Amino acid sequence: MVFRSYMGIALQEAKAAASRGEVPVGAVVVGANGQVVAAAGNRTREYNDPTAHAEVLALRSACKAVGAERLGDYDLYVTLEPCAMCAGAISNARIRRLYYGADDPKSGGTKHGAKVFSHPQCHHKPEIYDGLEATKAEALLKAFFESRRKDIA
């Protein structure tokens, strides 16, 4: 089987989030057959909802689309290392594989920070692949925050 990345779609969602004034993070849920079942970008400001991270929105949409609260045969692509909240949601959804782009040493919850999947209380740990299109994801984030700093100055 040949690996096909869906990070390009996640990056498109991140760019759309940035255009809405949101932190540019995008997520895509893909089935074992390669079908994209959900895609989302951050909408915390738009929805006035601190849980409206790209991952949570994509997982909610995917669960609704497939009619189940668990996504054991699905993969999640995210442009940024998931935070602890999103890692918990990924575990609860039983995502098969997590692919993410940029590391998040400040707020990450998988490789950095809380390292949610390494806790004995974590009921499910997906296979994790990091660094996918990391340079592009990092560039989006850096450009977004640089523009915010310029607006403040």
BELHUTA-V492286 format. One line per field, one symbol per residue. phi: phi as a letter, one per 20 degrees, with the letter a starting at -180 (. if undefined). psi: psi as a letter, one per 30 degrees, with the letter a starting at -180 (. if undefined). A space follows every 50 residues. Layout:
phi->???
psi->???
This chain:
phi->.efcedfgfffffffffffenegfccbcdcfgenefdabbcgbfffelbf eefgfffffgfffffembeccfdcdcdcfcgffffffffffffmgfcddc effcgecfcdedlflgfeffffebcffccdnflgffffffffffffffff fff
psi->kkkkkgfeeeeeeeeeeefgglkiklkkkklfggkkfkkllkheeefhjf ghleeeeeeeeeeeefhlfkhfgllkkkfkkkleeeeeeeeefhkekkkl cklifeglgeflbfheffkffjfkklkkjlgjheeeeeeeeeeeeeeeee ee.
